[in-house]
Amino acid sequence: MTDTTGLGDDVQLITLDVNGTSYEVVTAARRTLVDVLRHDLRLTGTHVGCEHGICGACTVLADGLPVRACLMFAAQAEGSRITTVESLADPETGELSDLQRSFTEHHGLQCGFCTPGFLMLAQGFLAEQPDATKGEIKEVVAANLCRCTGYQTIVEAIDACATARRAQCAKGTEETTCN
């Protein structure tokens, strides 16, 4: 039985598909997705920054598209496939994804607070725009805030990952990242 103490009278049972796993959650109707992810599901890679949708630290994918989890009610996510930063690394080996490795290799992170949001923004963007130019990448990353890197290394990391994915597609070696 889920403890609903402190949730008030306006609670509901929702089912969320997060990283390919189905979760039943009893929550207040107006509770945000970021709060449910972090506090109920213990997926703390999604960070809470401004809580106004400006910083992008809470970016997750909903049906493959980047969304701000601080602006989305958990109930709104019901019926969507939610993907968080925890899904990027291999769950069995812990091996980082190509995008995570690129961020590491190109120093696309410093303090790391904004990194999960940038990773998810980039993951969704590259799935939609695998042939993105560096200029398009710059425009997209401007949607998230970073106080440490100056953005250039983030842009370089995403561009390098996109270039490597295109090369793999050309060789026909990596079907999972070449859609």
C-alpha positions in Angstrom: 0.0 0.0 0.0 1.3 3.4 -1.0 1.5 6.0 1.8 -0.6 9.0 0.6 -0.1 11.1 3.8 0.4 14.7 2.8 -1.0 14.3 -0.7 -4.4 15.7 0.2 -7.8 14.5 -1.1 -7.0 15.0 -4.7 -5.0 11.8 -5.4 -5.1 9.4 -8.3 -3.5 6.2 -9.5 -1.5 6.7 -12.6 0.6 4.3 -14.7 3.8 5.7 -16.1 6.1 4.0 -18.7 9.6 5.2 -17.8 12.6 3.8 -19.5 10.6 0.9 -20.7 9.3 -0.1 -17.2 5.7 0.4 -16.2 5.1 2.0 -12.7 1.9 2.5 -10.8 2.0 5.7 -8.7 -0.5 7.2 -6.4 0.0 10.9 -6.5 -1.7 14.3 -6.3 -3.2 15.4 -9.6 -1.1 18.6 -9.7 2.2 17.0 -8.9 4.9 17.5 -11.5 6.6 14.7 -13.5 10.0 15.7 -12.1 8.9 15.3 -8.5 7.4 11.8 -9.3 10.5 10.8 -11.2 12.9 11.9 -8.4 10.9 11.2 -5.2 8.7 8.2 -6.1 10.7 6.4 -8.7 14.1 7.4 -7.3 15.4 8.4 -10.8 17.4 11.3 -9.6 19.3 12.0 -12.8 16.6 14.4 -13.8 17.5 17.5 -11.9 15.4 20.3 -10.6 16.7 23.7 -11.4 14.5 26.7 -11.9 11.1 25.0 -11.7 9.9 27.4 -14.3 10.9 25.6 -17.5 13.7 28.0 -18.3 16.9 26.2 -17.3 16.3 22.7 -18.9 17.9 20.7 -16.1 14.8 18.6 -15.9 14.6 17.8 -19.6 13.3 14.2 -20.3 11.9 12.7 -23.5 8.2 12.1 -23.8 7.5 9.9 -26.8 11.0 10.8 -28.1 10.6 14.6 -27.8 12.3 16.8 -25.2 10.0 18.2 -22.6 10.5 20.0 -19.3 9.5 17.6 -16.5 9.0 20.6 -14.1 6.2 21.9 -16.3 4.4 18.6 -17.0 2.1 17.1 -14.5 2.8 13.4 -13.9 -0.8 12.6 -14.9 -0.1 14.2 -18.3 2.7 11.7 -18.9 0.3 8.8 -18.5 0.2 7.0 -21.9 3.5 8.4 -23.0 6.9 6.7 -23.1 9.1 8.7 -20.8 12.8 8.4 -21.2 15.3 9.8 -18.6 19.0 10.1 -18.5 19.3 6.8 -16.6 18.3 5.0 -19.8 21.4 6.2 -21.8 24.0 3.9 -20.2 23.8 0.1 -20.7 21.8 -1.2 -17.7 23.8 -4.4 -17.4 27.4 -3.2 -17.9 27.1 0.5 -17.1 28.9 1.3 -20.3 28.2 4.9 -21.3 26.2 5.6 -24.5 28.0 7.2 -27.5 26.5 10.6 -26.5 27.7 10.3 -22.9 31.2 9.3 -24.1 31.3 12.3 -26.5 30.4 14.7 -23.7 33.2 13.2 -21.6 35.7 13.2 -24.5 34.9 16.8 -25.5 34.7 18.2 -21.9 31.0 19.0 -22.4 30.4 19.1 -18.7 32.0 20.7 -15.7 29.9 20.7 -12.5 27.5 18.3 -14.2 24.3 19.8 -12.9 22.9 20.7 -16.3 24.4 17.7 -18.1 21.4 15.3 -17.8 19.2 17.9 -19.4 21.6 18.6 -22.2 22.0 14.9 -22.8 18.3 14.3 -23.1 17.8 17.4 -25.2 20.6 16.2 -27.6 19.3 12.6 -27.6 15.8 13.8 -28.7 17.2 16.3 -31.2 19.6 13.9 -32.9 16.9 11.3 -33.2 14.8 13.9 -35.1 17.7 15.6 -36.9 20.5 13.1 -37.4 22.0 15.4 -40.1 22.0 18.5 -37.9 24.6 21.1 -38.6 26.7 22.7 -36.0 24.6 25.9 -36.3 21.4 23.9 -35.7 23.0 22.3 -32.7 24.0 25.7 -31.3 20.5 26.9 -31.7 19.0 23.9 -29.9 21.4 23.9 -27.0 20.6 27.6 -26.4 17.3 26.3 -24.9 19.1 25.0 -21.8 21.2 26.9 -19.4 24.8 26.1 -18.3 26.8 28.4 -16.1 30.1 26.5 -16.4 31.1 25.4 -19.9 30.3 28.3 -22.2 28.4 25.9 -24.4 31.1 25.5 -27.0 32.2 22.1 -25.6 28.6 20.9 -25.4 28.1 21.9 -29.1 31.4 20.1 -30.0 30.3 17.0 -28.1 26.9 16.8 -29.8 28.3 17.5 -33.2 31.0 14.8 -32.8 28.4 12.3 -31.7 26.2 13.1 -34.7 29.2 12.9 -37.0 30.1 9.5 -35.6 26.6 8.2 -35.8 26.3 9.3 -39.5 29.6 7.5 -40.2 28.3 4.3 -38.5 25.1 4.6 -40.6 27.1 4.9 -43.8 29.0 1.8 -42.9 25.8 0.0 -41.9 27.3 -1.0 -38.5 25.0 0.6 -35.9 21.3 0.1 -36.6 20.2 1.2 -33.1 21.4 4.8 -33.5 20.6 5.1 -37.2 16.9 5.6 -37.7 
